[in-house]
């Protein structure tokens, strides 16, 4: 069984657009604020990590693009929301091109991280794509909860919108 590129982009796009909407609602100040929980990340860092996931798992492992990723730096990233939103647009276009090059049953085009090597995510391009979507969906939910904690019932600054 294979999911179509359009269907995959629809599911991934829902997660990405949901994250973009939350960032827009939060604005620069709240998007760069860490909730008061042990080990929590800022919304900006969560989204930066998701963009890194797409670059690595889809761009490098599926499409075979050379990617330099500093995973640790993703969790300390900060900056203006507008900058991150423009990166979303680029990521969505790259996803379209990367999916066009994918063969879900084929092996990865680069080695998976060792902890994933013997898992479905580390064996085939389809597994890597599923893992990338898993991460996007998981972190979209995390971002929703982070937003709720940061806002604690107060209205969010900025307007809701879609990318």
C-alpha atoms as an extended CHARMM CRD file, in Angstrom:
* protein
*
       163  EXT
         1         1  UNK       CA              0.0000000000        0.0000000000        0.0000000000  PROA      1               0.0000000000
         2         2  UNK       CA              1.2890000000        3.4700000000       -0.8280000000  PROA      2               0.0000000000
         3         3  UNK       CA             -0.1170000000        6.8620000000        0.1160000000  PROA      3               0.0000000000
         4         4  UNK       CA             -0.1380000000        9.3830000000       -2.7190000000  PROA      4               0.0000000000
         5         5  UNK       CA              2.1560000000       12.3890000000       -2.6310000000  PROA      5               0.0000000000
         6         6  UNK       CA             -0.9150000000       14.6690000000       -2.5400000000  PROA      6               0.0000000000
         7         7  UNK       CA             -2.3830000000       12.7980000000        0.4170000000  PROA      7               0.0000000000
         8         8  UNK       CA              0.9040000000       12.8590000000        2.3120000000  PROA      8               0.0000000000
         9         9  UNK       CA              1.2660000000       16.5980000000        1.6950000000  PROA      9               0.0000000000
        10        10  UNK       CA             -2.3110000000       17.1150000000        2.8920000000  PROA      10              0.0000000000
        11        11  UNK       CA             -1.6290000000       15.3860000000        6.2240000000  PROA      11              0.0000000000
        12        12  UNK       CA              1.7850000000       16.9710000000        6.7130000000  PROA      12              0.0000000000
        13        13  UNK       CA              0.3700000000       20.3310000000        5.6160000000  PROA      13              0.0000000000
        14        14  UNK       CA             -2.3450000000       20.1840000000        8.2800000000  PROA      14              0.0000000000
        15        15  UNK       CA              0.3100000000       19.7940000000       10.9640000000  PROA      15              0.0000000000
        16        16  UNK       CA              2.5420000000       22.4900000000        9.4690000000  PROA      16              0.0000000000
        17        17  UNK       CA             -0.3270000000       24.9360000000        8.9320000000  PROA      17              0.0000000000
        18        18  UNK       CA             -1.5530000000       24.2850000000       12.4630000000  PROA      18              0.0000000000
        19        19  UNK       CA              1.8930000000       25.1050000000       13.8320000000  PROA      19              0.0000000000
        20        20  UNK       CA              2.0910000000       28.2570000000       11.7070000000  PROA      20              0.0000000000
        21        21  UNK       CA             -1.2960000000       29.3860000000       12.9930000000  PROA      21              0.0000000000
        22        22  UNK       CA             -0.2130000000       28.8930000000       16.5890000000  PROA      22              0.0000000000
        23        23  UNK       CA              3.0160000000       30.8370000000       16.0220000000  PROA      23              0.0000000000
        24        24  UNK       CA              1.0370000000       33.6750000000       14.4220000000  PROA      24              0.0000000000
        25        25  UNK       CA             -1.4000000000       33.7260000000       17.3510000000  PROA      25              0.0000000000
        26        26  UNK       CA              1.4100000000       33.7720000000       19.9010000000  PROA      26              0.0000000000
        27        27  UNK       CA              3.4950000000       36.5180000000       18.3140000000  PROA      27              0.0000000000
        28        28  UNK       CA              7.2180000000       37.0030000000       18.7960000000  PROA      28              0.0000000000
        29        29  UNK       CA              7.2870000000       37.3770000000       22.5740000000  PROA      29              0.0000000000
        30        30  UNK       CA              5.2220000000       34.3120000000       23.5000000000  PROA      30              0.0000000000
        31        31  UNK       CA              6.6460000000       32.1610000000       20.7030000000  PROA      31              0.0000000000
        32        32  UNK       CA             10.0790000000       32.6190000000       22.2930000000  PROA      32              0.0000000000
        33        33  UNK       CA              8.9280000000       32.0040000000       25.8650000000  PROA      33              0.0000000000
        34        34  UNK       CA              9.5890000000       28.6930000000       27.5980000000  PROA      34              0.0000000000
        35        35  UNK       CA              6.6480000000       27.3530000000       29.6400000000  PROA      35              0.0000000000
        36        36  UNK       CA              7.3470000000       26.7840000000       33.3450000000  PROA      36              0.0000000000
        37        37  UNK       CA              7.7600000000       23.0120000000       33.0630000000  PROA      37              0.0000000000
        38        38  UNK       CA             10.9260000000       20.9360000000       33.4830000000  PROA      38              0.0000000000
        39        39  UNK       CA             12.6000000000       20.3880000000       30.1220000000  PROA      39              0.0000000000
        40        40  UNK       CA             10.0140000000       22.3940000000       28.1790000000  PROA      40              0.0000000000
        41        41  UNK       CA             10.8850000000       24.0530000000       24.8960000000  PROA      41              0.0000000000
        42        42  UNK       CA              9.7150000000       27.3290000000       23.4380000000  PROA      42              0.0000000000
        43        43  UNK       CA              7.1960000000       27.2160000000       20.5890000000  PROA      43              0.0000000000
        44        44  UNK       CA              9.8800000000       28.6800000000       18.3240000000  PROA      44              0.0000000000
        45        45  UNK       CA             12.2630000000       25.8400000000       19.2040000000  PROA      45              0.0000000000
        46        46  UNK       CA              9.5930000000       23.1590000000       18.7270000000  PROA      46              0.0000000000
        47        47  UNK       CA              8.8300000000       24.4270000000       15.2350000000  PROA      47              0.0000000000
        48        48  UNK       CA             12.5070000000       24.8530000000       14.3640000000  PROA      48              0.0000000000
        49        49  UNK       CA             12.9840000000       21.2150000000       15.3600000000  PROA      49              0.0000000000
        50        50  UNK       CA             10.1080000000       20.1580000000       13.0880000000  PROA      50              0.0000000000
        51        51  UNK       CA             11.7130000000       21.9370000000       10.1570000000  PROA      51              0.0000000000
        52        52  UNK       CA             14.9470000000       20.1030000000       10.9710000000  PROA      52              0.0000000000
        53        53  UNK       CA             13.0520000000       16.8050000000       11.0370000000  PROA      53              0.0000000000
        54        54  UNK       CA             11.7150000000       17.4690000000        7.5370000000  PROA      54              0.0000000000
        55        55  UNK       CA             15.1240000000       18.4660000000        6.2310000000  PROA      55              0.0000000000
        56        56  UNK       CA             16.8440000000       15.3920000000        7.6210000000  PROA      56              0.0000000000
        57        57  UNK       CA             14.2690000000       12.6010000000        7.3630000000  PROA      57              0.0000000000
        58        58  UNK       CA             12.7110000000       13.6580000000        4.0650000000  PROA      58              0.0000000000
        59        59  UNK       CA             15.3880000000       15.8140000000        2.4580000000  PROA      59              0.0000000000
        60        60  UNK       CA             18.4500000000       13.7310000000        3.2660000000  PROA      60              0.0000000000
        61        61  UNK       CA             17.1930000000       10.2000000000        3.8840000000  PROA      61              0.0000000000
        62        62  UNK       CA             14.4240000000       10.1020000000        1.2740000000  PROA      62              0.0000000000
        63        63  UNK       CA             15.4300000000       12.5950000000       -1.4230000000  PROA      63              0.0000000000
        64        64  UNK       CA             19.1770000000       12.2600000000       -0.9660000000  PROA      64              0.0000000000
        65        65  UNK       CA             19.8240000000       15.9970000000       -0.6110000000  PROA      65              0.0000000000
        66        66  UNK       CA             22.9450000000       16.9580000000        1.3410000000  PROA      66              0.0000000000
        67        67  UNK       CA             21.7570000000       18.3790000000        4.6600000000  PROA      67              0.0000000000
        68        68  UNK       CA             23.7280000000       19.8900000000        7.5080000000  PROA      68              0.0000000000
        69        69  UNK       CA             21.6970000000       19.6900000000       10.6890000000  PROA      69              0.0000000000
        70        70  UNK       CA             22.5370000000       20.8560000000       14.1920000000  PROA      70              0.0000000000
        71        71  UNK       CA             19.7820000000       19.0710000000       16.1070000000  PROA      71              0.0000000000
        72        72  UNK       CA             20.8830000000       20.4440000000       19.4990000000  PROA      72              0.0000000000
        73        73  UNK       CA             20.7320000000       24.0340000000       18.1970000000  PROA      73              0.0000000000
        74        74  UNK       CA             17.1200000000       23.4980000000       17.0950000000  PROA      74              0.0000000000
        75        75  UNK       CA             16.0800000000       23.3760000000       20.7610000000  PROA      75              0.0000000000
        76        76  UNK       CA             17.7410000000       26.6900000000       21.6180000000  PROA      76              0.0000000000
        77        77  UNK       CA             16.6310000000       28.5730000000       18.5000000000  PROA      77              0.0000000000
        78        78  UNK       CA             14.8130000000       31.8820000000       18.8770000000  PROA      78              0.0000000000
        79        79  UNK       CA             13.8290000000       34.7630000000       16.6660000000  PROA      79              0.0000000000
        80        80  UNK       CA             10.9590000000       36.5300000000       14.9500000000  PROA      80              0.0000000000
        81        81  UNK       CA              7.8930000000       34.5080000000       13.9950000000  PROA      81              0.0000000000
        82        82  UNK       CA              7.8670000000       36.0180000000       10.4950000000  PROA      82              0.0000000000
        83        83  UNK       CA             11.2680000000       34.4610000000        9.7910000000  PROA      83              0.0000000000
        84        84  UNK       CA             10.0530000000       31.0370000000       10.8490000000  PROA      84              0.0000000000
        85        85  UNK       CA              6.8790000000       31.4000000000        8.7790000000  PROA      85              0.0000000000
        86        86  UNK       CA              8.9340000000       32.1340000000        5.6770000000  PROA      86              0.0000000000
        87        87  UNK       CA             10.9240000000       28.9610000000        6.3780000000  PROA      87              0.0000000000
        88        88  UNK       CA              7.6010000000       27.0620000000        6.4140000000  PROA      88              0.0000000000
        89        89  UNK       CA              6.8680000000       28.1380000000        2.8550000000  PROA      89              0.0000000000
        90        90  UNK       CA             10.2810000000       26.9000000000        1.7040000000  PROA      90              0.0000000000
        91        91  UNK       CA              9.8600000000       23.6260000000        3.6190000000  PROA      91              0.0000000000
        92        92  UNK       CA              6.4840000000       22.9400000000        2.0200000000  PROA      92              0.0000000000
        93        93  UNK       CA              7.8950000000       23.4660000000       -1.4840000000  PROA      93              0.0000000000
        94        94  UNK       CA             10.8860000000       21.2360000000       -0.7150000000  PROA      94              0.0000000000
        95        95  UNK       CA              8.5130000000       18.5910000000        0.6060000000  PROA      95              0.0000000000
        96        96  UNK       CA              6.6840000000       18.6030000000       -2.7410000000  PROA      96              0.0000000000
        97        97  UNK       CA              9.9500000000       18.0870000000       -4.6440000000  PROA      97              0.0000000000
        98        98  UNK       CA             11.3160000000       15.5330000000       -2.1730000000  PROA      98              0.0000000000
        99        99  UNK       CA              8.1560000000       13.4330000000       -2.3530000000  PROA      99              0.0000000000
       100       100  UNK       CA              8.3890000000       13.3990000000       -6.1420000000  PROA      100             0.0000000000
       101       101  UNK       CA             11.8100000000       11.7490000000       -5.7850000000  PROA      101             0.0000000000
       102       102  UNK       CA             10.6430000000        9.2120000000       -3.1790000000  PROA      102             0.0000000000
       103       103  UNK       CA             10.2100000000        5.4900000000       -3.6410000000  PROA      103             0.0000000000
       104       104  UNK       CA              8.4840000000        4.2170000000       -0.5190000000  PROA      104             0.0000000000
       105       105  UNK       CA              9.7990000000        0.6390000000       -0.8190000000  PROA      105             0.0000000000
       106       106  UNK       CA             13.3860000000        1.6760000000       -1.5980000000  PROA      106             0.0000000000
       107       107  UNK       CA             16.1600000000        1.8480000000        0.9850000000  PROA      107             0.0000000000
       108       108  UNK       CA             17.1410000000        5.1860000000        2.4530000000  PROA      108             0.0000000000
       109       109  UNK       CA             19.5180000000        7.3330000000        0.4200000000  PROA      109             0.0000000000
       110       110  UNK       CA             21.6480000000        8.0930000000        3.5040000000  PROA      110             0.0000000000
       111       111  UNK       CA             22.2040000000        6.2210000000        6.7610000000  PROA      111             0.0000000000
       112       112  UNK       CA             19.5910000000        6.5960000000        9.4790000000  PROA      112             0.0000000000
       113       113  UNK       CA             20.6890000000        7.4940000000       13.0080000000  PROA      113             0.0000000000
       114       114  UNK       CA             21.9080000000        4.3250000000       14.7710000000  PROA      114             0.0000000000
       115       115  UNK       CA             18.9220000000        4.1230000000       17.1390000000  PROA      115             0.0000000000
       116       116  UNK       CA             16.5980000000        3.9080000000       14.1140000000  PROA      116             0.0000000000
       117       117  UNK       CA             18.7260000000        1.6390000000       11.9050000000  PROA      117             0.0000000000
       118       118  UNK       CA             16.8010000000       -1.5490000000       12.7310000000  PROA      118             0.0000000000
       119       119  UNK       CA             13.3470000000        0.0540000000       12.7410000000  PROA      119             0.0000000000
       120       120  UNK       CA             10.9280000000        0.6640000000        9.8710000000  PROA      120             0.0000000000
       121       121  UNK       CA             11.9180000000        4.3590000000        9.9650000000  PROA      121             0.0000000000
       122       122  UNK       CA             15.5290000000        3.4140000000        9.3320000000  PROA      122             0.0000000000
       123       123  UNK       CA             15.0120000000        0.8380000000        6.5990000000  PROA      123             0.0000000000
       124       124  UNK       CA             12.9010000000        2.3300000000        3.8060000000  PROA      124             0.0000000000
       125       125  UNK       CA             12.0000000000        5.6980000000        2.3810000000  PROA      125             0.0000000000
       126       126  UNK       CA              8.3480000000        5.0060000000        3.2060000000  PROA      126             0.0000000000
       127       127  UNK       CA              9.3060000000        4.3120000000        6.8130000000  PROA      127             0.0000000000
       128       128  UNK       CA             11.2870000000        7.5610000000        6.9850000000  PROA      128             0.0000000000
       129       129  UNK       CA              8.3320000000        9.4830000000        5.5450000000  PROA      129             0.0000000000
       130       130  UNK       CA              6.0140000000        7.9270000000        8.1120000000  PROA      130             0.0000000000
       131       131  UNK       CA              8.4450000000        8.8580000000       10.8860000000  PROA      131             0.0000000000
       132       132  UNK       CA              8.6250000000       12.4530000000        9.6480000000  PROA      132             0.0000000000
       133       133  UNK       CA              4.8290000000       12.6920000000        9.7140000000  PROA      133             0.0000000000
       134       134  UNK       CA              4.7670000000       11.0600000000       13.1640000000  PROA      134             0.0000000000
       135       135  UNK       CA              7.1080000000       13.7810000000       14.4260000000  PROA      135             0.0000000000
       136       136  UNK       CA              5.0770000000       16.5950000000       12.8260000000  PROA      136             0.0000000000
       137       137  UNK       CA              1.8110000000       15.3260000000       14.3180000000  PROA      137             0.0000000000
       138       138  UNK       CA              3.3430000000       14.7430000000       17.7400000000  PROA      138             0.0000000000
       139       139  UNK       CA              4.9580000000       18.1630000000       17.8980000000  PROA      139             0.0000000000
       140       140  UNK       CA              1.8410000000       19.9070000000       16.5890000000  PROA      140             0.0000000000
       141       141  UNK       CA              0.0060000000       18.5220000000       19.6310000000  PROA      141             0.0000000000
       142       142  UNK       CA              2.8820000000       19.5280000000       21.8940000000  PROA      142             0.0000000000
       143       143  UNK       CA              2.7340000000       23.0300000000       20.4440000000  PROA      143             0.0000000000
       144       144  UNK       CA             -1.0140000000       23.2420000000       21.1250000000  PROA      144             0.0000000000
       145       145  UNK       CA             -0.4390000000       22.3490000000       24.7700000000  PROA      145             0.0000000000
       146       146  UNK       CA              2.5280000000       24.7200000000       25.0270000000  PROA      146             0.0000000000
       147       147  UNK       CA              0.3690000000       27.5400000000       23.6520000000  PROA      147             0.0000000000
       148       148  UNK       CA             -2.3650000000       26.7640000000       26.1890000000  PROA      148             0.0000000000
       149       149  UNK       CA              0.1120000000       26.8250000000       29.0610000000  PROA      149             0.0000000000
       150       150  UNK       CA              1.7260000000       30.0630000000       27.9090000000  PROA      150             0.0000000000
       151       151  UNK       CA             -1.6330000000       31.7840000000       27.4410000000  PROA      151             0.0000000000
       152       152  UNK       CA             -3.3490000000       30.3300000000       30.5460000000  PROA      152             0.0000000000
       153       153  UNK       CA             -6.7930000000       31.4210000000       29.4430000000  PROA      153             0.0000000000
       154       154  UNK       CA             -5.6790000000       34.8790000000       28.2750000000  PROA      154             0.0000000000
       155       155  UNK       CA             -6.3560000000       35.8510000000       24.6920000000  PROA      155             0.0000000000
       156       156  UNK       CA             -3.4300000000       35.3570000000       22.3700000000  PROA      156             0.0000000000
       157       157  UNK       CA             -1.7770000000       38.3340000000       20.7210000000  PROA      157             0.0000000000
       158       158  UNK       CA             -1.9130000000       38.4820000000       16.9560000000  PROA      158             0.0000000000
       159       159  UNK       CA             -4.4930000000       37.0760000000       14.6420000000  PROA      159             0.0000000000
       160       160  UNK       CA             -5.1950000000       33.5170000000       13.6950000000  PROA      160             0.0000000000
       161       161  UNK       CA             -4.4670000000       32.7180000000       10.0990000000  PROA      161             0.0000000000
       162       162  UNK       CA             -3.1110000000       30.0590000000        7.8350000000  PROA      162             0.0000000000
       163       163  UNK       CA              0.0520000000       29.7850000000        5.8550000000  PROA      163             0.0000000000
